[in-house]
């Protein structure tokens, strides 16, 4: 598999007006870029995890997911603005240009930034700051982590939504 250069202009930030938290991945997978929404690949457990945190039904389609996120004051974006990548593998990411997250959240009600996965967390801390809380990746590639463990780890977001 060859490296391809991709940028984030295909998928804009999901930033509800009253969002209180921002959850950042590393970079959208090919499935998410094709679907034009975050965590869209069928094996990704992000929305199952959030549904478990809020004890609600898992939103299935993009409109349900947007409604769910708005209801819970959650914004989504990614740490990486552009990069070279092989497929969807975070470990293959190189030549990174990070997104301007401080500018994105300036003037919003966002009180906490979370990152999903090691790559997103490390890049955020290296280039933006250490004010993020690192959450485990909900990707199927993180098979060592069960859904119940993911839900337990993600419950920390509740502390910032009251």
MDTraj code that builds the backbone (N, CA, C; nanometers):
import mdtraj as md
import numpy as np

residues = "UNK UNK UNK UNK UNK UNK UNK UNK UNK UNK UNK UNK UNK UNK UNK UNK UNK UNK UNK UNK UNK UNK UNK UNK UNK UNK UNK UNK UNK UNK UNK UNK UNK UNK UNK UNK UNK UNK UNK UNK UNK UNK UNK UNK UNK UNK UNK UNK UNK UNK UNK UNK UNK UNK UNK UNK UNK UNK UNK UNK UNK UNK UNK UNK UNK UNK UNK UNK UNK UNK UNK UNK UNK UNK UNK UNK UNK UNK UNK UNK UNK UNK UNK UNK UNK UNK UNK UNK UNK UNK UNK UNK UNK UNK UNK UNK UNK UNK UNK UNK UNK UNK UNK UNK UNK UNK UNK UNK UNK UNK UNK UNK UNK UNK UNK UNK UNK UNK UNK UNK UNK UNK UNK UNK UNK UNK UNK UNK UNK UNK UNK UNK UNK UNK UNK UNK UNK UNK UNK UNK UNK UNK UNK UNK UNK UNK UNK UNK UNK UNK UNK UNK UNK UNK UNK UNK UNK UNK UNK UNK UNK UNK".split()
xyz = np.array([
    [0.0838, -0.1179, 0.0000],
    [0.0000, 0.0000, 0.0000],
    [0.0879, 0.1237, 0.0000],
    [0.0540, 0.2164, -0.0840],
    [0.1308, 0.3394, -0.1017],
    [0.0824, 0.4493, -0.0065],
    [0.1726, 0.5399, 0.0236],
    [0.1338, 0.6598, 0.0976],
    [0.0528, 0.7506, 0.0065],
    [-0.0492, 0.8135, 0.0628],
    [-0.1208, 0.9171, -0.0098],
    [-0.1227, 1.0430, 0.0767],
    [-0.1170, 1.1572, 0.0112],
    [-0.1253, 1.2851, 0.0829],
    [-0.2730, 1.3228, 0.0897],
    [-0.3200, 1.3451, 0.2108],
    [-0.4607, 1.3807, 0.2309],
    [-0.4691, 1.5028, 0.3202],
    [-0.5756, 1.5795, 0.3007],
    [-0.5975, 1.6931, 0.3893],
    [-0.7420, 1.6907, 0.4382],
    [-0.7663, 1.7715, 0.5373],
    [-0.8924, 1.7660, 0.6103],
    [-1.0023, 1.8505, 0.5470],
    [-0.9784, 1.9099, 0.4320],
    [-1.0820, 1.9950, 0.3751],
    [-1.2052, 1.9169, 0.3304],
    [-1.1945, 1.7837, 0.3269],
    [-1.3090, 1.7010, 0.2889],
    [-1.4079, 1.6831, 0.4043],
    [-1.3679, 1.7175, 0.5245],
    [-1.4516, 1.6940, 0.6427],
    [-1.4314, 1.8097, 0.7409],
    [-1.5323, 1.8913, 0.7544],
    [-1.5250, 2.0099, 0.8399],
    [-1.5465, 1.9719, 0.9874],
    [-1.5042, 2.0591, 1.0787],
    [-1.5305, 2.0334, 1.2211],
    [-1.6811, 2.0236, 1.2462],
    [-1.7193, 1.9338, 1.3352],
    [-1.8571, 1.9291, 1.3823],
    [-1.8571, 2.0058, 1.5130],
    [-1.9123, 2.1260, 1.5107],
    [-1.8987, 2.2181, 1.6232],
    [-2.0334, 2.2801, 1.6583],
    [-2.1154, 2.2061, 1.7352],
    [-2.2422, 2.2645, 1.7778],
    [-2.2187, 2.3933, 1.8570],
    [-2.3109, 2.4862, 1.8431],
    [-2.2985, 2.6175, 1.9057],
    [-2.2776, 2.6104, 2.0567],
    [-2.3418, 2.5138, 2.1219],
    [-2.3329, 2.5039, 2.2684],
    [-2.2445, 2.3886, 2.3152],
    [-2.1507, 2.3446, 2.2303],
    [-2.0606, 2.2353, 2.2682],
    [-1.9786, 2.2739, 2.3903],
    [-1.9620, 2.1777, 2.4801],
    [-1.8821, 2.1991, 2.6003],
    [-1.7521, 2.1208, 2.5975],
    [-1.7493, 2.0128, 2.5190],
    [-1.6262, 1.9359, 2.5053],
    [-1.5968, 1.9142, 2.3574],
    [-1.4692, 1.8987, 2.3282],
    [-1.4233, 1.8692, 2.1938],
    [-1.3476, 1.7376, 2.1994],
    [-1.3884, 1.6437, 2.1159],
    [-1.3191, 1.5155, 2.1067],
    [-1.2471, 1.5124, 1.9724],
    [-1.1157, 1.4905, 1.9790],
    [-1.0314, 1.4907, 1.8605],
    [-0.9753, 1.3519, 1.8332],
    [-0.9923, 1.3060, 1.7103],
    [-0.9213, 1.1876, 1.6651],
    [-0.7902, 1.2309, 1.6025],
    [-0.7219, 1.1374, 1.5405],
    [-0.5984, 1.1730, 1.4717],
    [-0.6306, 1.2305, 1.3342],
    [-0.6898, 1.1472, 1.2473],
    [-0.7261, 1.1875, 1.1116],
    [-0.8379, 1.0946, 1.0658],
    [-0.9355, 1.1436, 0.9888],
    [-1.0478, 1.0579, 0.9502],
    [-1.0048, 0.9407, 0.8609],
    [-1.0606, 0.8257, 0.8879],
    [-1.0334, 0.7066, 0.8078],
    [-1.0899, 0.7250, 0.6672],
    [-1.0475, 0.6425, 0.5725],
    [-1.1078, 0.6497, 0.4393],
    [-1.2606, 0.6343, 0.4441],
    [-1.3103, 0.5478, 0.5329],
    [-1.4553, 0.5304, 0.5473],
    [-1.5245, 0.6552, 0.5970],
    [-1.4633, 0.7235, 0.6906],
    [-1.5207, 0.8480, 0.7420],
    [-1.5152, 0.9587, 0.6374],
    [-1.4054, 0.9653, 0.5632],
    [-1.3958, 1.0664, 0.4572],
    [-1.5021, 1.0417, 0.3505],
    [-1.5242, 0.9171, 0.3163],
    [-1.6253, 0.8837, 0.2160],
    [-1.7660, 0.9167, 0.2666],
    [-1.7940, 0.8856, 0.3934],
    [-1.9259, 0.9114, 0.4528],
    [-1.9455, 1.0581, 0.4885],
    [-1.8368, 1.1342, 0.4920],
    [-1.8402, 1.2761, 0.5272],
    [-1.8813, 1.3002, 0.6722],
    [-1.8428, 1.2060, 0.7604],
    [-1.8652, 1.2266, 0.9031],
    [-1.7676, 1.1414, 0.9829],
    [-1.7467, 1.1817, 1.1064],
    [-1.6475, 1.1214, 1.1935],
    [-1.6897, 0.9841, 1.2446],
    [-1.5902, 0.8986, 1.2625],
    [-1.6085, 0.7645, 1.3200],
    [-1.7156, 0.6856, 1.2447],
    [-1.7147, 0.6959, 1.1124],
    [-1.8195, 0.6355, 1.0301],
    [-1.7900, 0.4911, 0.9903],
    [-1.6672, 0.4469, 1.0035],
    [-1.6373, 0.3105, 0.9605],
    [-1.7140, 0.2111, 1.0480],
    [-1.7710, 0.1106, 0.9860],
    [-1.8655, 0.0208, 1.0528],
    [-1.8102, -0.0516, 1.1748],
    [-1.6796, -0.0733, 1.1819],
    [-1.6249, -0.1439, 1.2984],
    [-1.5770, -0.0504, 1.4090],
    [-1.5823, 0.0805, 1.3846],
    [-1.5398, 0.1747, 1.4880],
    [-1.6458, 0.1792, 1.5981],
    [-1.6012, 0.1768, 1.7224],
    [-1.6920, 0.1672, 1.8379],
    [-1.7173, 0.3006, 1.9074],
    [-1.6830, 0.4108, 1.8427],
    [-1.6971, 0.5420, 1.9057],
    [-1.8409, 0.5695, 1.9499],
    [-1.9362, 0.5546, 1.8602],
    [-2.0746, 0.5875, 1.8962],
    [-2.1359, 0.4831, 1.9894],
    [-2.0942, 0.3593, 1.9796],
    [-2.1375, 0.2589, 2.0771],
    [-2.0872, 0.2966, 2.2161],
    [-1.9640, 0.3434, 2.2203],
    [-1.9034, 0.3826, 2.3477],
    [-1.9780, 0.5006, 2.4092],
    [-2.0012, 0.6049, 2.3302],
    [-2.0736, 0.7207, 2.3829],
    [-2.2156, 0.6834, 2.4242],
    [-2.2811, 0.5983, 2.3469],
    [-2.4157, 0.5544, 2.3836],
    [-2.4119, 0.4828, 2.5179],
    [-2.3087, 0.4040, 2.5415],
    [-2.2937, 0.3370, 2.6710],
    [-2.2710, 0.4359, 2.7837],
    [-2.1923, 0.5393, 2.7592],
    [-2.1662, 0.6421, 2.8605],
    [-2.2969, 0.7102, 2.9010],
    [-2.3798, 0.7422, 2.8023],
    [-2.5042, 0.8145, 2.8289],
    [-2.6244, 0.7216, 2.8490],
    [-2.5994, 0.5911, 2.8436],
    [-2.7035, 0.4894, 2.8624],
    [-2.8203, 0.5128, 2.7683],
    [-2.7852, 0.5265, 2.6405],
    [-2.8840, 0.5489, 2.5358],
    [-2.8616, 0.4504, 2.4220],
    [-2.9567, 0.4483, 2.3311],
    [-2.9464, 0.3668, 2.2105],
    [-2.8350, 0.4225, 2.1220],
    [-2.7593, 0.3350, 2.0592],
    [-2.6519, 0.3781, 1.9700],
    [-2.7094, 0.4447, 1.8455],
    [-2.6696, 0.5676, 1.8172],
    [-2.7162, 0.6333, 1.6945],
    [-2.6531, 0.5641, 1.5734],
    [-2.7342, 0.5384, 1.4723],
    [-2.6881, 0.4583, 1.3590],
    [-2.6432, 0.5443, 1.2406],
    [-2.7301, 0.6299, 1.1929],
    [-2.6947, 0.7064, 1.0726],
    [-2.6373, 0.8428, 1.1109],
    [-2.5907, 0.9144, 1.0122],
    [-2.5228, 1.0416, 1.0384],
    [-2.6147, 1.1431, 1.1053],
    [-2.7370, 1.1536, 1.0613],
    [-2.8289, 1.2501, 1.1233],
    [-2.8548, 1.2159, 1.2696],
    [-2.8736, 1.0879, 1.3014],
    [-2.8916, 1.0465, 1.4416],
    [-2.7664, 1.0795, 1.5222],
    [-2.6517, 1.0582, 1.4631],
    [-2.5262, 1.0855, 1.5330],
    [-2.5090, 1.2348, 1.5599],
    [-2.5415, 1.3178, 1.4633],
    [-2.5333, 1.4626, 1.4837],
    [-2.6293, 1.5075, 1.5933],
    [-2.7501, 1.4561, 1.5915],
    [-2.8487, 1.4899, 1.6942],
    [-2.8002, 1.4469, 1.8319],
    [-2.7452, 1.3268, 1.8400],
    [-2.6915, 1.2724, 1.9652],
    [-2.5805, 1.3634, 2.0187],
    [-2.4866, 1.3994, 1.9325],
    [-2.3750, 1.4845, 1.9742],
    [-2.4226, 1.6223, 2.0187],
    [-2.5152, 1.6802, 1.9441],
    [-2.5694, 1.8113, 1.9821],
    [-2.6387, 1.8041, 2.1176],
    [-2.7179, 1.7012, 2.1365],
    [-2.7893, 1.6833, 2.2637],
    [-2.6929, 1.6794, 2.3822],
    [-2.5759, 1.6186, 2.3597],
    [-2.4798, 1.6012, 2.4685],
    [-2.3654, 1.7028, 2.4651],
    [-2.3787, 1.8064, 2.3810],
    [-2.2845, 1.9191, 2.3781],
    [-2.1414, 1.8758, 2.3421],
    [-2.1312, 1.7877, 2.2424],
    [-2.0027, 1.7322, 2.2016],
    [-1.9667, 1.7789, 2.0608],
    [-1.8473, 1.8327, 2.0471],
    [-1.7913, 1.8705, 1.9177],
    [-1.6883, 1.7655, 1.8766],
    [-1.6697, 1.7498, 1.7449],
    [-1.5718, 1.6542, 1.6927],
    [-1.4835, 1.7199, 1.5874],
    [-1.3577, 1.6816, 1.5897],
    [-1.2652, 1.7193, 1.4842],
    [-1.1436, 1.6285, 1.4975],
    [-1.0337, 1.6654, 1.4343],
    [-0.9117, 1.5861, 1.4398],
    [-0.7916, 1.6753, 1.4648],
    [-0.6869, 1.6168, 1.5184],
    [-0.5636, 1.6892, 1.5467],
    [-0.4900, 1.7223, 1.4172],
    [-0.4973, 1.6325, 1.3205],
    [-0.4192, 1.6482, 1.1976],
    [-0.5013, 1.7195, 1.0905],
    [-0.4435, 1.8234, 1.0353],
    [-0.5051, 1.8958, 0.9233],
    [-0.4688, 1.8295, 0.7910],
    [-0.3433, 1.7872, 0.7766],
    [-0.3018, 1.7138, 0.6573],
    [-0.1832, 1.6250, 0.6923],
    [-0.1662, 1.5199, 0.6105],
    [-0.0577, 1.4257, 0.6350],
    [-0.0432, 1.3332, 0.5151],
    [0.0554, 1.2477, 0.5234],
    [0.0674, 1.1346, 0.4331],
    [0.0343, 1.0118, 0.5158],
    [-0.0429, 0.9196, 0.4577],
    [-0.0901, 0.8031, 0.5319],
    [-0.1086, 0.6849, 0.4368],
    [-0.0924, 0.5661, 0.4920],
    [-0.1234, 0.4431, 0.4205],
    [-0.2555, 0.3916, 0.4753],
    [-0.3592, 0.3905, 0.3930],
    [-0.4897, 0.3407, 0.4368],
    [-0.5438, 0.4202, 0.5531],
    [-0.5729, 0.3485, 0.6630],
    [-0.6265, 0.4129, 0.7826],
    [-0.5328, 0.3966, 0.9018],
    [-0.4100, 0.3566, 0.8774],
    [-0.3163, 0.3229, 0.9840],
    [-0.2517, 0.4458, 1.0467],
    [-0.2867, 0.4730, 1.1720],
    [-0.2241, 0.5848, 1.2440],
    [-0.0727, 0.5689, 1.2510],
    [-0.0267, 0.4440, 1.2609],
    [0.1175, 0.4226, 1.2741],
    [0.1932, 0.4607, 1.1469],
    [0.1235, 0.4703, 1.0343],
    [0.1906, 0.5069, 0.9092],
    [0.1935, 0.6573, 0.8847],
    [0.1260, 0.7351, 0.9663],
    [0.1144, 0.8799, 0.9436],
    [0.2516, 0.9470, 0.9489],
    [0.2756, 1.0317, 0.8494],
    [0.4002, 1.1086, 0.8456],
    [0.3727, 1.2446, 0.7821],
    [0.4704, 1.3353, 0.7936],
    [0.4611, 1.4703, 0.7363],
    [0.3314, 1.5402, 0.7786],
    [0.3151, 1.5493, 0.9070],
    [0.1930, 1.6016, 0.9679],
    [0.1915, 1.7537, 0.9717],
    [0.0769, 1.8101, 0.9404],
    [0.0463, 1.9503, 0.9695],
    [-0.0738, 1.9459, 1.0627],
    [-0.0581, 2.0025, 1.1820],
    [-0.1657, 1.9952, 1.2806],
    [-0.2685, 2.1045, 1.2577],
    [-0.3906, 2.0753, 1.3000],
    [-0.5003, 2.1717, 1.2915],
    [-0.4803, 2.2812, 1.3959],
    [-0.5353, 2.3969, 1.3699],
    [-0.5266, 2.5090, 1.4641],
    [-0.6437, 2.4981, 1.5622],
    [-0.6292, 2.4093, 1.6579],
    [-0.7358, 2.3832, 1.7550],
    [-0.7628, 2.5054, 1.8428],
    [-0.6616, 2.5767, 1.8915],
    [-0.6914, 2.6957, 1.9714],
    [-0.7804, 2.7961, 1.8964],
    [-0.7544, 2.8172, 1.7677],
    [-0.8388, 2.9084, 1.6898],
    [-0.9790, 2.8514, 1.6724],
    [-0.9885, 2.7211, 1.6550],
    [-1.1181, 2.6556, 1.6371],
    [-1.2089, 2.6766, 1.7582],
    [-1.1525, 2.6657, 1.8766],
    [-1.2371, 2.6723, 1.9965],
    [-1.2433, 2.8114, 2.0598],
    [-1.1656, 2.9047, 2.0072],
    [-1.1706, 3.0411, 2.0611],
    [-1.3120, 3.0967, 2.0489],
    [-1.3631, 3.1485, 2.1567],
    [-1.4957, 3.2075, 2.1572],
    [-1.6094, 3.1070, 2.1723],
    [-1.5760, 2.9795, 2.1913],
    [-1.6797, 2.8774, 2.2123],
    [-1.6975, 2.8534, 2.3617],
    [-1.7897, 2.7646, 2.3945],
    [-1.8133, 2.7253, 2.5336],
    [-1.7343, 2.6000, 2.5719],
    [-1.6432, 2.5563, 2.4874],
    [-1.5681, 2.4328, 2.5127],
    [-1.4781, 2.4513, 2.6348],
    [-1.4937, 2.3582, 2.7299],
    [-1.4175, 2.3654, 2.8541],
    [-1.3099, 2.2578, 2.8635],
    [-1.3182, 2.1549, 2.7769],
    [-1.2185, 2.0484, 2.7830],
    [-1.2017, 1.9838, 2.6467],
    [-1.0767, 1.9514, 2.6153],
    [-1.0434, 1.8809, 2.4929],
    [-1.0012, 1.7386, 2.5295],
    [-1.0546, 1.6423, 2.4548],
    [-1.0190, 1.5015, 2.4695],
    [-0.9599, 1.4541, 2.3377],
    [-0.8698, 1.3585, 2.3443],
    [-0.8172, 1.2970, 2.2234],
    [-0.8425, 1.1466, 2.2311],
    [-0.8674, 1.0875, 2.1136],
    [-0.8915, 0.9433, 2.1093],
    [-0.7709, 0.8756, 2.0458],
    [-0.7076, 0.7908, 2.1215],
    [-0.5932, 0.7158, 2.0713],
    [-0.4610, 0.7834, 2.1002],
    [-0.3576, 0.7030, 2.0973],
    [-0.2228, 0.7484, 2.1304],
    [-0.1702, 0.8516, 2.0320],
    [-0.1887, 0.8276, 1.9031],
    [-0.1360, 0.9196, 1.8015],
    [-0.1956, 1.0585, 1.8192],
    [-0.3282, 1.0670, 1.8310],
    [-0.3942, 1.1964, 1.8485],
    [-0.3465, 1.2642, 1.9767],
    [-0.3397, 1.1891, 2.0847],
    [-0.2970, 1.2457, 2.2123],
    [-0.1548, 1.2968, 2.2100],
    [-0.0649, 1.2178, 2.1536],
    [0.0755, 1.2587, 2.1483],
    [0.0966, 1.3791, 2.0576],
    [0.0306, 1.3810, 1.9427],
    [0.0437, 1.4963, 1.8527],
    [-0.0130, 1.6228, 1.9167],
    [-0.1271, 1.6091, 1.9828],
    [-0.1868, 1.7251, 2.0497],
    [-0.0895, 1.7809, 2.1528],
    [-0.0365, 1.6933, 2.2354],
    [0.0535, 1.7389, 2.3412],
    [0.1832, 1.7969, 2.2853],
    [0.2322, 1.7422, 2.1769],
    [0.3575, 1.7915, 2.1178],
    [0.3397, 1.9278, 2.0523],
    [0.2300, 1.9476, 1.9798],
    [0.2153, 2.0679, 1.8975],
    [0.1174, 2.1718, 1.9516],
    [0.0268, 2.1315, 2.0404],
    [-0.0778, 2.2249, 2.0825],
    [-0.0703, 2.2557, 2.2312],
    [-0.0570, 2.1545, 2.3134],
    [-0.0509, 2.1767, 2.4572],
    [-0.0829, 2.0505, 2.5331],
    [-0.0720, 2.0589, 2.6623],
    [-0.0946, 1.9405, 2.7447],
    [-0.2283, 1.9443, 2.8161],
    [-0.3196, 2.0264, 2.7690],
    [-0.4477, 2.0425, 2.8369],
    [-0.5547, 1.9462, 2.7850],
    [-0.5124, 1.8369, 2.7228],
    [-0.6092, 1.7387, 2.6753],
    [-0.6117, 1.6169, 2.7669],
    [-0.7212, 1.5449, 2.7616],
    [-0.7332, 1.4180, 2.8325],
    [-0.7344, 1.3092, 2.7263],
    [-0.6394, 1.2169, 2.7359],
    [-0.6272, 1.1110, 2.6364],
    [-0.7218, 0.9956, 2.6701],
    [-0.8021, 0.9602, 2.5709],
    [-0.8931, 0.8472, 2.5805],
    [-0.8422, 0.7356, 2.4897],
    [-0.8756, 0.6110, 2.5197],
    [-0.8322, 0.5028, 2.4308],
    [-0.9031, 0.5095, 2.2957],
    [-0.8374, 0.4555, 2.1962],
    [-0.8953, 0.4534, 2.0620],
    [-1.0152, 0.3591, 2.0569],
    [-1.1266, 0.4038, 1.9957],
    [-1.2424, 0.3169, 1.9796],
    [-1.2337, 0.2311, 1.8530],
    [-1.1220, 0.2409, 1.7824],
    [-1.1027, 0.1658, 1.6592],
    [-1.1011, 0.0160, 1.6866],
    [-1.1459, -0.0606, 1.5890],
    [-1.1385, -0.2063, 1.5989],
    [-0.9929, -0.2529, 1.6071],
    [-0.9010, -0.1698, 1.5602],
    [-0.7587, -0.2032, 1.5706],
    [-0.7134, -0.2104, 1.7164],
    [-0.7880, -0.1474, 1.8055],
    [-0.7603, -0.1528, 1.9496],
    [-0.8434, -0.2661, 2.0106],
    [-0.8301, -0.3838, 1.9544],
    [-0.9124, -0.4989, 1.9942],
    [-0.8850, -0.5446, 2.1368],
    [-0.7713, -0.5085, 2.1915],
    [-0.7400, -0.5480, 2.3284],
    [-0.8326, -0.4810, 2.4294],
    [-0.8973, -0.3731, 2.3892],
    [-0.9858, -0.3002, 2.4794],
    [-1.1307, -0.3370, 2.4485],
    [-1.1985, -0.3907, 2.5484],
    [-1.3386, -0.4290, 2.5313],
    [-1.4279, -0.3061, 2.5280],
    [-1.5486, -0.3234, 2.4784],
    [-1.6444, -0.2127, 2.4747],
    [-1.6734, -0.1638, 2.6159],
    [-1.6886, -0.2530, 2.7104],
    [-1.7177, -0.2092, 2.8481],
    [-1.6002, -0.1296, 2.9064],
    [-1.4775, -0.1654, 2.8699],
    [-1.3611, -0.0884, 2.9154],
    [-1.3572, 0.0489, 2.8502],
    [-1.3917, 0.0547, 2.7219],
    [-1.3992, 0.1842, 2.6544],
    [-1.5018, 0.2739, 2.7224],
    [-1.6200, 0.2197, 2.7477],
    [-1.7266, 0.2972, 2.8126],
    [-1.6782, 0.3495, 2.9471],
    [-1.6151, 0.2644, 3.0232],
    [-1.5639, 0.3053, 3.1542],
    [-1.4620, 0.4185, 3.1403],
    [-1.3730, 0.4081, 3.0437],
    [-1.2713, 0.5117, 3.0218],
    [-1.3323, 0.6434, 2.9768],
    [-1.4348, 0.6363, 2.8941],
    [-1.4968, 0.7570, 2.8379],
    [-1.5910, 0.8267, 2.9359],
    [-1.6246, 0.7627, 3.0450],
    [-1.7151, 0.8265, 3.1421],
    [-1.6590, 0.9553, 3.1996],
    [-1.5287, 0.9751, 3.1899],
    [-1.4666, 1.0987, 3.2393],
    [-1.5263, 1.2222, 3.1701],
    [-1.5785, 1.2064, 3.0500],
    [-1.6339, 1.3233, 2.9815],
    [-1.7541, 1.3796, 3.0556],
    [-1.8224, 1.2953, 3.1314],
    [-1.9390, 1.3417, 3.2061],
    [-1.9041, 1.4507, 3.3072],
    [-1.7809, 1.4465, 3.3575],
    [-1.7370, 1.5465, 3.4549],
    [-1.7355, 1.6877, 3.3961],
    [-1.7314, 1.7003, 3.2645],
    [-1.7202, 1.8297, 3.1988],
    [-1.8489, 1.8752, 3.1302],
    [-1.9537, 1.7992, 3.1474],
    [-2.0795, 1.8304, 3.0790],
    [-2.1870, 1.8821, 3.1734],
    [-2.1567, 1.8960, 3.2982],
    [-2.2562, 1.9455, 3.3947],
    [-2.2524, 2.0960, 3.4066],
])
top = md.Topology()
chain = top.add_chain()
for i, resn in enumerate(residues, 1):
    res = top.add_residue(resn, chain, resSeq=i)
    for name in ("N", "CA", "C"):
        top.add_atom(name, md.element.get_by_symbol(name[0]), res)
traj = md.Trajectory(xyz[None], top)
